[in-house]
Amino acid sequence: MSAMQRRKGAQAEREVLRLLGEELGQQLQRNLSQTREGGADCICVRGYAIEVKRQESLSRPAWWRQACQQAARLQVEPLLLYRRSREQWTAWIHTRDGQWREGTLIDAAGAIREKWTMWP
């Protein structure tokens, strides 16, 4: 991966985490050890491992598998957020039946809040 691709990825992570954090009322941070440990892009949202992709060519099934593997290691829910240039963020949100549904970043925040209300 080139330095430019790493910068683009880091910038995308900061952007989406700022937007999601605003929706959740939290300040979210990137998982800075993700490259070394092969982890999710953000692990600071309770109950979730978040994977962020900012690419022109979409590889959603592969990205979703990656998000699910990372979440399984942490025993949390996967959440995939991705976008191409000049498009809005799209979310793949884990469903109760083990599948996923597509939504917006706002939908993802709603799913997170819903899960949080089910916890003691």
Secondary structure, 3 states (H helix, E strand, C coil): CCHHHHHHHHHHHHHHHHHHHHHHCCCCCCCCCHHHHCCCCECCCCCEEEEEEECCCCCHHHHHHHHHHHHHHHCCEEEEEEECCCCCCEEEEECCCCCEEEEEHHHHHHHHHHHHHHCC
